[in-house]
Amino acid sequence: MSALLVESCGPMTSLQDMGRVGSGRHGISRSGAMDRLALAEANALVGNAPGEGAIELMLAGGAFQAVDGPVRIALTGARMKLSVDGAPVAPSTSVLVPAGARVTVGPAAAGIFGYLAVSGGIAIEPQLGSVSLQPRAGIGGIEGRALRPGDRLPVRPGAPEAAGERTLPPVPLDLEAPIRVVLGPQDNLFPAESVAAFLSNTYTVSDEADRMGYRLSGPTISHLRGYNIVSDGLVQGSVQVPGSGMPIVMMADHQTTGGYPKIATVITADLRVLAQRRSGDTVRFQAVDVEAAQALARVRATEIRSAAERAVQVRGGLPGSEELLALNLAGDATDALAGEA
């Protein structure tokens, strides 16, 4: 059986799929990929189902070696450079890696989370229906921990070697887009002017941001009657406001209950947009109603399901006119004299 051998990786490199559903009542959060669309597209490029487990890389890249046979891989999400034995691979494009070859992923130039999918998927036994690492619960991943050098990741048989490579336009990171929220469920515990300020001010992702939650810095949000409530359920996207007045957005590894009032909830479609913001990046919130949030969630779900249909075969030779137009080359054009003194 082919495998990927981990030669080097960042401290938060882990296995993630779409997460485990139904364990919140036991105090175990869903976890899963921080950017589910990027995960789905990486899987689509190598012929997997959208929710197949893949390697999630956080900011840092890594190095891997194909052992005991070839593997087909694809990298999406954060802007990370991929190469095989030093030869660069086009963004969001699959590549067949021969046995013994070295796969190198560079650090993120933009965004945070990248996804390295392998055709056939990584042959790791799910726990509670998922291979996603939940480090605080000690489940998922490799023995309940993140990846580290020396780990050998067995790969199931995937698409045949002759299947050819596929490509997609890189998933937009939308680093300037507002993060859409539905107000509540406890926005009534904040003065009207605080709710208005939350929607009109700009916040910054602080250094205290990880897969559990993103603590934001910015104008203080005041409470009407204190900041403690009877603990109730949390979901990914819940925006808690503790005594400091600084909002904290619950992310994939969030705790399942909390005792701070929640001023708003980030809509499902925009969770990935916020997840790709790094420390120092700005965040603005925009309120939408429940109906709009549901409609946007359906659009995002369709994007995830249709990733394989949108992937196109990479053909040999020079690209045709339609392919050149799709690349939007003019967006990267520069003045021939730019940079000269």
N, C-alpha and C positions, 0 to 999 in steps of 0.2 A: 504494500500500500504506500502510495506517495505521501510525503509529509513536508511541512514547513518547519525548519529548525530556526528558532529564535537566536540570533547572534547578539543583537543589542536592541534595546527599546527604552522608551521613557517610563517613569514610575507608574503612570496611570494608563498604560496600554492594557487593554482587556478584551475579552470576548463578549460581544453583545449581539442580541437579536432584537425582535420587537418587544421583548419583555415578558414577564410572567403575569398572567391575569388571574384574579380570584384569590390572591393571597393577602390582600390588604387587611382582611378581617383577622388575620393571624399576626399582624404587625410587620408584614414583609411587603415593601413597596414593589412596584412593577419593574423598576430599573429599565434595562433595554437601551437601545441607541439614543443618544441625545439628538441626533438628526436622522429621523426615520426615513425621510425621502432620500437622503444620500445613501443610506444603507440599502434601500430598495434598488436604487440605480446601480450601485456596485454589483449587487447580486444579479440584476438583469443582464449586465454586460458579460457575465460568466455563465449564464444559463441556469441560475438558481431561482427558487421561489423568492419573493420579495423579503420575507422575514427570516431567511436563513442566517445563522450566526456568522459573524465576520469579526475581524480584528479592528477594534476602535483605537485609534491613535489620538492622544490629546497633546496638542502643541508640538511635542517632540516627535521625530520620525523613528526610524529603526532600520535594522538590517536582518534579513532572513535568507535562508538557503533552501533551495528545493532539494530534497533527498529521496532516494529510493524510487525515483521516477519524476516525470515532468508534472507541472501544475500550471493551470491557467488562472491568472489573477487580474484584478482591476482595482483601481484606487479612485475614490470620489470624496466629495465633502470639502474640507479645508484645503486651501491651495498649497499642496505638498508636491514636490517633484519626485517622480518615480523613475528608477532606472534598473536595468537588468545587466549585470556585468559591466556597468559603466555606460551602457547605451541608453539614452533617454527614451521614455515612453510617453506618447501624447496623453494629455489630460483626459480622464474619463474614457479610456480606451483599454480594452482587454489585451493581454499579451500572454503567450505561451512561454513558460519558463522551463528550460531543459533541466534535467537532473544535474545537480552540482553547481548550477548557476546561482549567483548572489543577487538578491533583490534589495535595493536600497531605497528608503523613503526619507526625503529631507524634512526639515522642520517646517511648520506651517508659516507661510508668508502672509496669509490672511485667513481669518477664521480660526477655529480651535480643533474641531473634531474631524478626522479623516477616517475612511472605512476601506480596509483592504479585504476584499472578498476573494474566495477561492472556489473554482468550479467544483461542484459536488458537495461543498460545505466541509466544515471541520468536524471530524468524527469524535465529538465529545458528548458524553451522556448528559441529557438535560436533567435539571433538578427542579421540581415543581413546574415542569412543562417548559423550561427555558434554560439556555446555556448562559444567559446574561449574568455577569458578575454582580453580586450585591455584597460588597466587602463587610458591611456592618453586620449582616446576617451570616457571613461566612459560607455563602452558597454560590453556585455557578462558577464560571471561569475554570481555571485549573486548580482544583483542590480548594476552592473558595478564595482564591487570591488573583491578583493581577499577573500578567505575563512577566517572565524574567528570562535573561539569557540562559540558554541550555534547554528550554522547553521544546519538546517535539510535538507538533500539532499534526496528527494523522488526518489525511484528506480522503473523503469518499470518492469513488469514481464519478467523474462529471462528464461534461460534453466531450465528444471525441476530439482528438488532437486536430483532425482535419476540418473541424467545424468552422474554423476561421475566426477572425476577431471582430468585435463590435464596438461601436462608439456612441456617445451621447454628448450633447452640449453640457459643459460643467454646470452643476446645480448652482443657481444664483445664491449668493450668501446674504444679499439684501441688508448690508451692514448699516445703511442709513434709513431704512424703512421704520416707521413707527410700529410699536408692538401693540397689537389690538387686544383689548380686554373687555370682559363683561363685568360691570360693577357688582360688588357683593361677594359673598353673601352677608357681610356685616358692614357695608358701607354706611349704614345708619348709626354706627358707633363712632363716626367721625363728623366733625363740623362740616357744613356744606362748603365752606371756603377751603378746607383741607382736601376734600375730594376734588374741587376745582383746581387746586394747586397741583395735586398729583397728576392731573391730566394735562396741565399746561406747562409744567416745569420739565427741564432736562435733567436726567440722572446719569450717573457714571457707574459702570461695573467696577466694584472695589476689588482689592486683592483677596478678599474673603469670598471667593466664588469657586465652587466645585460642582461635582455631579449631584450633590445633595441640595444645594441652594445657591442662588446668586444674591449676595448682599449688595445693595446699591447705595451710592453716596449722592447727596443732594440736599435740597431744602427739606427741613424737618416737617413731618406730618404729625399733627396733634390729634389727641383722642378726646372724645366727649366725656367719658366716665372711666378713665383709667385704661390700662392696656392689658388687663387680665380678663379672660373669659373662661367659662367651663370648656375644657378641652373637647374638641370635636374633630371630625375627619378632615384630612388634607388630600388634595389631588395635585398632580403635576400642574404647575401654573398658578397655584394659590399664591397670592401676594399678602404675606403677613406683615404687620407693622408692630414691632415690639416697643418697649419703653424708650428706646433711643430715637424713635420717630423715623428711622431709616428702613425703607421697604426691603423685604427679603422674598425673592421669588423661588418657590419650591421647584426643584428640577427632578430628574429621573430617579435618583436615589433618596428622595425626600422621606422623612419620617411620616408615619401614617396618621398621626393625630398631633394637634398643637393647641396651645392655650393663648395665642395672640389673635386679635381680630384681623379679619381678612378684608381688605378694602376692595379687592378686585381679583379676577382670575384671568390669566393669559389664555387666549383661545387656543384650541388644539393646533390649528393651522400655523400659528406663529411660535410654537414652542421651539421649533428648530431654528427659527430666525434669531430668537434670543440666545439660544444655546451657542451659536457661532460667534457671539460677541465676547471679546476678551477683556481682561482688566484694563481700564482706561477708556474703553469704548463708551459712547453715549447711548442712552436709551430714552425714548419718548413714548408715552402711552396714549392710545386713542380708544375711546369707548365705543363699543358696538352693542347692538341688542342680541338677545339669545338667538333669534331667527337668523340673523346675519352670521353669527358664529357657527351655527349648525350648517348653513349653506357653505361656508368656507371650509369647514371640516370635511364635507362631502367632496368638495373639489380636491382637497389634499389627498383624501383616500383614493380618489380616482387616479391622481397622479402616481401614487404608490403602486396601485394595481396595474397601471398601464405602462410601467417602466419598460417591460420587455418589448411591448409593441412599438415603443418609440425608439428603441435602440436600432441602429442601422449597421449593416455589414460593412467592414472596411475592405475596400477593393484595392487591387494593385494599380500601379500607374499613376499618372497625374490626375488630380481631382477635376471633375467637370465644373461647368459654370454654376450650376445650382449648388453644388457643394461649396464652391468658393464664396458665393453669396451668403450661404448659411453661416460661414465662419466669421462674417462681419469684420473683415480684415481692416476696413477703414478705421475702425475703432482703435486700432493700435498703430496707425500710421503716424509718422513723425516727420518734421522738417529735416531735410538732408543736412542742413547746416546747424541743427540744434546741438547745443553743447559746445560749439566752437567759441573760442575767445574772440 
